[in-house]
Amino acid sequence: MTAIAYLGPSGTYAEAAALKYQALYPHLHPESKTSPILCPYPSIPKAIQAAALKEVDLAIVPVENSIQGGVTMTLDSLWQWHQLQIQQALVLPIEHALITQAKTLADIKVVYSHPQALAQCQHWLEEFVPQAQLVPTDSTTEGLEVVSTDSTLAAIASQRAAEMYKLPTLACPINDHPDNCTRFWVLGLTPPTTKGSHTSLAFSAQRNLPGALVKPLSVFADLGINLSRIESRPTKRSLGDYVFFIDIEASVEQPFVQEALQDLVPLTETLRIFGSYSIAD
Amino acid sequence: MTAIAYLGPSGTYAEAAALKYQALYPHLHPESKTSPILCPYPSIPKAIQAAALKEVDLAIVPVENSIQGGVTMTLDSLWQWHQLQIQQALVLPIEHALITQAKTLADIKVVYSHPQALAQCQHWLEEFVPQAQLVPTDSTTEGLEVVSTDSTLAAIASQRAAEMYKLPTLACPINDHPDNCTRFWVLGLTPPTTKGSHTSLAFSAQRNLPGALVKPLSVFADLGINLSRIESRPTKRSLGDYVFFIDIEASVEQPFVQEALQDLVPLTETLRIFGSYSIAD
């Protein structure tokens, strides 16, 4: 039986992504006879560590949101547990609901949610509930437990979470940008995958040389390979010293990608390849 | 009188940076006859907006931490209020203290701090106070008020904050990485500055072309200009559409930088130059 770690508790967007992957699993793995089981973990680094240490087979974690940008904990943990390979990418649309027993917006005194969800609704909150105090929580569902006890409280979570907690939704969607979605990665210790539309890698650059970043990037451009994303993270050694995470629109099995990866070795300090994978929308 | 916005309340690292800049001000501006006054603001975007709308003369805001990486709110707000220019950069060492009335670490049940400070001490906390619940707050000093009421509570903040609140420090430093520092920018509406060791700019790339990012970066490499930093942020239009923030190690007044900036125009969609400035350590 395949076990999949995700950031719990029940009702989070991460669980919605895990459920979506669970539903896709039989199509992606027709040889498998059982449906995977989902295992909630208290944080993203712990879910990733569980997959790296074989407590579970896979971890599904958010990588990037279209409004908030990269999920730095996921990138930092993957750099640390670099034996993990990306099995699949998944894009989930995010729609935030205001969940409360209040009858009108004017009755709401406090709004609870995860800091990212509060940030994604900040203009809506300023316009429609300017009187409310905004209180950050560890997950989008944490606030729902208190909402049931007091009708002056509200939480921001998904419509699905509201239904799970049997609580009413007063407004939905309330996210400031309608085109809000989050990309997830499914990580596991299986051998490097070479098929798929995208490949992810990361490298630390050779320091303080003009072109230390440009030369590695030029390798891809010279071969006509499109970069779909670049994100820098500190190496934590000193200010100004970075790891670059790069997604390219090509598979490792293509000969010109093999050539590019060979050319990268002398231009980088440490180079890590996280495999090729497809994206499920 | 020069008024400077910063992220309050009193006792935060942002205030320490503002005080450092206040002390430097007479040396940087010998023509000025009065010392600048400091004005606390409730968030980074509000401090930046105050400078852009001339409520204050300057805003001092964190840009990047050596462990946690870029401060996305600062980059997103600067892209929005792009008439602002960087006047000065400032690097502040960060040393976190565990502030509590508890006599031993084993007595501590809850640790309060800003999520970034909790993250920067996570290994120390797991090792020395594994029993404690970690509670995020809006600023590093917010937890200090409750710490004075109950000896089972602790807060993570600076030694300076402990002294301001007349509270004892049980352990210091407790940050996981000794070389922890934060870079700040001083922003203002003064005419573009052209002198200094560094120049910052940002651009949105022409979409989905191989080399859309490499070509602008090559402009600098070809002229031997070192990039000291690159950070991508979502444009918030759709997933996969980015703004790139770049710091170069050269001044706008140098002719080859002028040449590079001219060459960039046809290679980018929107290009914004935030001026040249020096870095105070």
Contacts between the chains, C-beta under 8 A, distances in Angstrom:
chain1	res1	chain2	res2	distance
A	64	B	234	7.8
A	64	B	239	7.1
A	65	B	234	7.6
A	66	B	234	5.6
A	66	B	236	6.9
A	66	B	238	6.2
A	66	B	239	4.2
A	67	B	234	6.3
A	67	B	236	5.2
A	68	B	72	7.2
A	68	B	234	7.5
A	69	B	72	5.7
A	69	B	232	7.5
A	69	B	233	5.5
A	69	B	234	5.1
A	70	B	232	7.8
A	72	B	68	7.2
A	72	B	69	5.8
A	91	B	239	6.8
A	115	B	115	7.0
A	115	B	136	7.8
A	136	B	115	7.7
A	136	B	136	5.7
A	136	B	138	7.7
A	138	B	136	7.7
A	177	B	236	5.4
A	179	B	237	7.2
A	179	B	238	5.4
A	179	B	239	7.9
A	181	B	239	5.6
A	183	B	239	6.3
A	208	B	226	6.7
A	209	B	226	7.2
A	210	B	220	7.3
A	210	B	221	5.7
A	210	B	224	5.0
A	210	B	225	6.1
A	210	B	226	4.5
A	210	B	227	7.8
A	211	B	221	3.7
A	212	B	226	7.8
A	212	B	227	7.9
A	213	B	217	6.7
A	213	B	227	6.1
A	213	B	230	6.4
A	214	B	214	6.9
A	214	B	217	4.6
A	214	B	218	5.6
A	214	B	220	7.3
A	214	B	221	3.9
A	214	B	227	7.6
A	215	B	221	7.4
A	217	B	213	6.7
A	217	B	214	4.6
A	217	B	217	6.4
A	218	B	214	5.6
A	218	B	218	6.6
A	220	B	210	7.3
A	220	B	214	7.3
A	221	B	210	5.7
A	221	B	211	3.7
A	221	B	214	3.9
A	221	B	215	7.4
A	224	B	210	5.0
A	225	B	210	6.2
A	226	B	208	6.7
A	226	B	209	7.2
A	226	B	210	4.5
A	226	B	212	7.8
A	227	B	210	7.8
A	227	B	212	7.8
A	227	B	213	6.1
A	227	B	214	7.6
A	228	B	240	5.8
A	229	B	232	7.3
A	229	B	240	6.8
A	229	B	242	7.4
A	230	B	213	6.4
A	230	B	230	7.4
A	230	B	232	5.6
A	230	B	242	7.9
A	231	B	232	5.6
A	232	B	69	7.5
A	232	B	70	7.8
A	232	B	229	7.2
A	232	B	230	5.7
A	232	B	231	5.6
A	232	B	232	7.4
A	233	B	69	5.5
A	234	B	64	7.8
A	234	B	65	7.6
A	234	B	66	5.6
A	234	B	67	6.3
A	234	B	68	7.5
A	234	B	69	5.1
A	236	B	66	6.9
A	236	B	67	5.2
A	236	B	177	5.4
A	237	B	179	7.1
A	238	B	66	6.2
A	238	B	179	5.4
A	239	B	64	7.1
A	239	B	66	4.2
A	239	B	91	6.8
A	239	B	179	7.9
A	239	B	181	5.6
A	239	B	183	6.3
A	240	B	228	5.8
A	240	B	229	6.8
A	242	B	229	7.4
A	242	B	230	8.0
